[in-house]
Amino acid sequence: MSGERLAKVLAHLAADAAMRGTATSCEAACEACVTLLGVTGAQLTLMNGTGRGESRYATNDIGAQLENLRFTLGEGPCEDSVRSGTPVLAADLDSWDNDRRWPLYVRAAVAAGARAVFVFPLRSGAIRIGALVLHRTSPGPLTQEQILDAHVVADVVMSMLLDEMAMAHLEAEVIPLDGMPLSRAEVHQATGMLSVQMGVSMDEALVRLRAHAFAHDQSVVDVARDIVGRRLRLSPESRSDPR
Amino acid sequence: MFLENLAETFVELADTMVAGFDSVEFMHLLANRCVATLEVDAAGILLVDHRGELQVVGASSDRARLIELFELQHRQGPCMECYLTSAPVTVASFTEPPQRWPEFSAVAKDSGFGALHALPMRLREQTVGALNLFSVEEGVLSEPTLRVAQAMADVATIGLLQAQIISHRELLAGQLQHALQSRVLIEQAKGVLAERLQIDMSTAFETLRQYARSHNDYLSTVAEEVIAGTIDMAALTAVAEAKASTRHPRP
């Protein structure tokens, strides 16, 4: 049945966080990846204003080192994934092909202990906020189930990050109501319209859309519909004060 | 008339399946040809994503109500049933009881439709999605029409194979991402264009398509350029104006 995979992943994230005595968060989601996806470590790279990206979190040393390599060398599976916006799955890092593809990266990554790297972009069309980077210390591909689960985790993490950014626009503490309306046409259309109305990037437009929804106790999809139907405009000066 | 239509359909589709294959354009074309050939009133191609939800990758029209009808079937409904059972599903009337999906039927009826047919998109033993056909008239399509409809669904699957959206051996979630992300890009670009030129979403989409065709570019590439602001806005505006002045009102 559909919806089951999402429910399963969310349940795993919640249980894992509870076991650690923390709240669910993108950091906690990285930790939960280890058991959920059978990997050695997980790391979150976020794009910042510089376009070079930075590490938000790593569950272990190897993860942190892999991100350093990406940043310093500008090469590797994570760099490719971030640039292309598509997943990059390197099940055997030390293979002939990968060695030729990323010569500097592979040597250093293998020396650090990584033998497989799987990167899932945090992306919604033109909005690309970073990547979820998984690694293993032994080579071998992710199973079909693990790939599907990883995509769901990436969706969840992206949603959490967008929520964080939306919260920053709100003056009071507001709890986001919506699940993850990342796949509705109206939301994407409204994002495009808002980016022009407010003169901001797509990322910022989506964040402001969500902030407006939270602040006015509406679903993101309903606000999107109002914008597409031209019943609502958000101007650059618009503030999303909660009532 | 029917056979000519069909032949024309296959020629047109074959044309798109050459080098520089644009899967988004292909899906859109196929959906449109379904409407013309099968004499239905709207069509949509839905694929299952990594969450097990059905996502629209191509539709014959951008009317908000139609898209809503597809999106209502995200997680349940006739298309989901079709996908899960790998068998055709027909809703011959949205009003006669019993209704298996009452809320969906109410919205479908409200939108002016009378019946729905869902055909499974199959790849060997696996089903990857469903072809969704809406008719204004109630009732079931004839057997010959249903056979052609299944063939169209199979062509859609072949088209996705061609674009390497799905592989011969199995559906890999990563490959589907490209089709889904392209769709998102296009929706985002529609919004940008709609606001910039003060046009509706349909005209925005047709403008993108026309521009992509005449510049021999992928739809998603043009969409990216619109979003990035690197597109020739004057040229695009001209296309939009031409589109807007030739639009016929649709039911």
Boltz contact constraints between the chains, C-beta under 6 A:
constraints:
  - contact:
      token1: [A, 2]
      token2: [B, 52]
      max_distance: 6.0
  - contact:
      token1: [A, 2]
      token2: [B, 53]
      max_distance: 6.0
  - contact:
      token1: [A, 2]
      token2: [B, 75]
      max_distance: 6.0
  - contact:
      token1: [A, 3]
      token2: [B, 75]
      max_distance: 6.0
  - contact:
      token1: [A, 5]
      token2: [B, 51]
      max_distance: 6.0
  - contact:
      token1: [A, 5]
      token2: [B, 52]
      max_distance: 6.0
  - contact:
      token1: [A, 6]
      token2: [B, 51]
      max_distance: 6.0
  - contact:
      token1: [A, 87]
      token2: [B, 174]
      max_distance: 6.0
  - contact:
      token1: [A, 124]
      token2: [B, 184]
      max_distance: 6.0
  - contact:
      token1: [A, 125]
      token2: [B, 184]
      max_distance: 6.0
  - contact:
      token1: [A, 125]
      token2: [B, 185]
      max_distance: 6.0
  - contact:
      token1: [A, 125]
      token2: [B, 188]
      max_distance: 6.0
  - contact:
      token1: [A, 126]
      token2: [B, 185]
      max_distance: 6.0
  - contact:
      token1: [A, 126]
      token2: [B, 188]
      max_distance: 6.0
  - contact:
      token1: [A, 126]
      token2: [B, 227]
      max_distance: 6.0
  - contact:
      token1: [A, 147]
      token2: [B, 173]
      max_distance: 6.0
  - contact:
      token1: [A, 148]
      token2: [B, 50]
      max_distance: 6.0
  - contact:
      token1: [A, 148]
      token2: [B, 173]
      max_distance: 6.0
  - contact:
      token1: [A, 151]
      token2: [B, 50]
      max_distance: 6.0
  - contact:
      token1: [A, 151]
      token2: [B, 173]
      max_distance: 6.0
  - contact:
      token1: [A, 152]
      token2: [B, 51]
      max_distance: 6.0
  - contact:
      token1: [A, 185]
      token2: [B, 67]
      max_distance: 6.0
  - contact:
      token1: [A, 185]
      token2: [B, 187]
      max_distance: 6.0
  - contact:
      token1: [A, 188]
      token2: [B, 184]
      max_distance: 6.0
  - contact:
      token1: [A, 188]
      token2: [B, 187]
      max_distance: 6.0
  - contact:
      token1: [A, 188]
      token2: [B, 188]
      max_distance: 6.0
  - contact:
      token1: [A, 189]
      token2: [B, 187]
      max_distance: 6.0
  - contact:
      token1: [A, 189]
      token2: [B, 190]
      max_distance: 6.0
  - contact:
      token1: [A, 189]
      token2: [B, 191]
      max_distance: 6.0
  - contact:
      token1: [A, 191]
      token2: [B, 188]
      max_distance: 6.0
  - contact:
      token1: [A, 192]
      token2: [B, 188]
      max_distance: 6.0
  - contact:
      token1: [A, 192]
      token2: [B, 191]
      max_distance: 6.0
  - contact:
      token1: [A, 192]
      token2: [B, 192]
      max_distance: 6.0
  - contact:
      token1: [A, 193]
      token2: [B, 191]
      max_distance: 6.0
  - contact:
      token1: [A, 193]
      token2: [B, 195]
      max_distance: 6.0
  - contact:
      token1: [A, 196]
      token2: [B, 192]
      max_distance: 6.0
  - contact:
      token1: [A, 196]
      token2: [B, 195]
      max_distance: 6.0
  - contact:
      token1: [A, 196]
      token2: [B, 196]
      max_distance: 6.0
